[in-house]
Amino acid sequence: MKIAIIGYSGAGKSTLAKRLSQQFGLPLLYLDTIQFKPHWTERDEDESREIISGWMDEHSDWVIDGNYAQFLQERRYSEADYIIFLDFPARVCLKRVKLRYKEYEGRSRESMTMGCEEKLDKEFLDWVKKGCRTKYKLAEYERTERQYPDKFIRCKSDSDVDNFIEVLNRFMIDSQTRA
């Protein structure tokens, strides 16, 4: 099974990716760990794409967390069995990034490159409120939904996420029973 998780900053992409990885035993790649070398040094895009391509070639199943159009987005989407779009309201995302900051202040999260400490500044809060929610970005998500209607799952709440996981659980149980 291959699952691409996309969505707004603070929506819970990394949390969901980790949950799915653990629950279904799927290899996990956080694209944020590829974009940056330690201490917020941005990695060359060609090098990043090479790392991601090699990782995808090595794994027949996976969960990939992150948007990053420049990081083999079309390959990720075409190979994915599911594309999960976390379309949570800005108020929910803002609350979550504040909670995340309290938990990880001064440290790196597992889903970030080591040395890239959790930050919460005006620029990032503005990004969560508006910057990642432009008409252009929404049009990209909608284009993806039109291109992959059979595997695009839009989750607008935690209960939507839980419902998707329940359906996936039943599918996995049914698949194992038939095998």
C-alpha positions as CSV (number, residue, x, y, z in Angstrom):
1,M,0.0,0.0,0.0
2,K,1.2,3.5,-0.9
3,I,-0.2,6.6,0.8
4,A,0.7,10.2,0.0
5,I,-0.4,12.7,2.7
6,I,-0.8,16.4,1.7
7,G,-2.5,19.4,3.3
8,Y,-2.1,22.5,5.2
9,S,0.6,23.3,7.7
10,G,-0.5,22.2,11.2
11,A,-3.3,20.0,9.9
12,G,-1.6,16.8,11.2
13,K,0.2,15.3,8.2
14,S,3.1,14.0,10.1
15,T,1.0,12.7,12.9
16,L,-1.2,10.8,10.5
17,A,1.8,9.6,8.5
18,K,3.3,8.1,11.7
19,R,0.1,6.6,12.7
20,L,-0.5,4.9,9.4
21,S,3.2,3.7,9.2
22,Q,3.0,2.1,12.6
23,Q,-0.5,0.7,12.2
24,F,0.1,-0.9,8.8
25,G,3.9,-1.5,9.0
26,L,4.6,0.9,6.1
27,P,8.0,2.6,5.6
28,L,7.7,6.4,6.2
29,L,9.3,9.3,4.5
30,Y,8.9,12.9,5.8
31,L,9.6,15.2,2.9
32,D,10.6,18.0,5.4
33,T,13.6,15.8,6.4
34,I,14.7,15.8,2.7
35,Q,14.3,19.5,2.0
36,F,16.8,20.6,4.6
37,K,20.2,19.5,5.8
38,P,20.8,20.1,9.5
39,H,20.4,23.6,10.8
40,W,18.0,24.8,8.2
41,T,20.4,24.6,5.3
42,E,18.3,24.0,2.2
43,R,19.3,21.0,0.1
44,D,19.8,21.3,-3.6
45,E,16.5,20.2,-5.4
46,D,18.2,17.7,-7.7
47,E,19.9,16.1,-4.7
48,S,16.5,16.0,-2.9
49,R,14.7,14.4,-5.9
50,E,17.5,11.8,-6.2
51,I,17.1,10.9,-2.5
52,I,13.4,10.6,-2.8
53,S,13.5,8.6,-6.1
54,G,15.9,6.1,-4.6
55,W,13.8,5.8,-1.5
56,M,10.7,5.1,-3.6
57,D,12.5,2.6,-5.7
58,E,13.6,0.7,-2.6
59,H,10.1,0.4,-1.1
60,S,7.1,-1.4,-2.6
61,D,4.9,0.1,0.1
62,W,5.2,3.5,1.8
63,V,3.7,6.6,3.5
64,I,5.1,9.9,2.3
65,D,4.2,13.0,4.2
66,G,4.5,16.4,2.5
67,N,3.3,18.7,-0.3
68,Y,6.5,19.8,-2.2
69,A,5.5,19.8,-5.9
70,Q,9.2,19.9,-6.9
71,F,9.8,16.6,-5.1
72,L,8.5,14.0,-7.6
73,Q,4.9,15.0,-6.9
74,E,3.5,13.4,-10.1
75,R,5.3,10.2,-9.4
76,R,4.1,10.1,-5.8
77,Y,0.5,10.8,-6.8
78,S,0.4,8.3,-9.7
79,E,2.0,5.5,-7.6
80,A,-0.1,6.2,-4.5
81,D,-3.1,4.0,-3.7
82,Y,-4.5,6.9,-1.6
83,I,-3.8,10.6,-1.6
84,I,-5.0,12.0,1.7
85,F,-5.7,15.7,1.7
86,L,-5.9,17.2,5.2
87,D,-8.2,20.2,4.5
88,F,-8.6,21.4,8.1
89,P,-9.7,25.0,9.0
90,A,-7.0,27.5,9.7
91,R,-8.2,27.9,13.3
92,V,-7.6,24.2,13.9
93,C,-4.2,24.3,12.3
94,L,-3.2,27.4,14.3
95,K,-4.2,25.7,17.5
96,R,-2.1,22.6,16.6
97,V,1.0,24.5,15.6
98,K,0.9,26.4,19.0
99,L,0.5,23.1,20.9
100,R,3.3,21.5,18.8
101,Y,5.5,24.5,19.6
102,K,4.9,24.0,23.3
103,E,5.8,20.3,23.0
104,Y,8.9,20.8,20.9
105,E,10.2,24.3,21.7
106,G,14.0,24.3,21.2
107,R,14.1,20.8,19.8
108,S,13.7,19.1,16.4
109,R,10.6,17.0,15.7
110,E,11.0,13.5,14.3
111,S,9.5,14.8,11.0
112,M,12.1,17.5,10.6
113,T,15.8,17.4,9.9
114,M,17.9,17.2,13.0
115,G,19.1,20.7,14.1
116,C,16.0,22.3,12.7
117,E,14.3,23.4,15.9
118,E,10.6,24.0,16.2
119,K,9.8,27.6,15.6
120,L,6.7,29.8,16.0
121,D,7.0,33.3,14.7
122,K,4.8,35.8,13.0
123,E,5.9,34.7,9.6
124,F,5.0,31.1,10.2
125,L,1.6,32.0,11.9
126,D,0.8,34.1,8.8
127,W,1.8,31.2,6.6
128,V,-0.6,28.9,8.5
129,K,-3.4,31.4,8.4
130,K,-3.1,32.6,4.8
131,G,0.1,31.8,3.0
132,C,-0.5,28.0,2.5
133,R,-4.2,28.7,1.7
134,T,-3.9,30.8,-1.5
135,K,-6.3,30.4,-4.4
136,Y,-3.4,28.9,-6.4
137,K,-2.7,26.3,-3.7
138,L,-6.4,25.4,-3.4
139,A,-6.6,25.1,-7.2
140,E,-3.7,22.6,-7.1
141,Y,-5.5,20.4,-4.5
142,E,-8.7,20.6,-6.6
143,R,-6.7,19.7,-9.8
144,T,-5.2,16.7,-8.0
145,E,-8.7,15.6,-6.8
146,R,-10.0,15.8,-10.4
147,Q,-7.0,13.9,-11.8
148,Y,-7.2,11.1,-9.2
149,P,-10.8,11.0,-8.1
150,D,-10.8,7.3,-7.1
151,K,-7.9,7.7,-4.7
152,F,-8.2,11.3,-3.4
153,I,-9.5,11.4,0.1
154,R,-10.4,14.9,1.5
155,C,-10.5,15.0,5.3
156,K,-11.9,18.1,6.9
157,S,-11.9,16.9,10.5
158,D,-10.4,14.3,12.8
159,S,-13.5,12.2,12.5
160,D,-13.0,12.1,8.7
161,V,-9.4,10.8,9.3
162,D,-10.7,8.2,11.8
163,N,-13.4,7.1,9.3
164,F,-10.7,6.7,6.6
165,I,-8.5,4.6,8.9
166,E,-11.5,2.4,9.9
167,V,-12.3,1.8,6.2
168,L,-8.6,1.0,5.6
169,N,-8.5,-1.4,8.5
170,R,-11.6,-3.3,7.2
171,F,-10.0,-3.4,3.8
172,M,-6.8,-4.8,5.2
173,I,-8.6,-7.4,7.3
174,D,-10.7,-8.4,4.3
175,S,-7.6,-8.7,2.1
176,Q,-5.9,-10.9,4.7
177,T,-9.0,-13.1,5.1
178,R,-9.2,-13.7,1.3
179,A,-5.5,-14.5,1.1
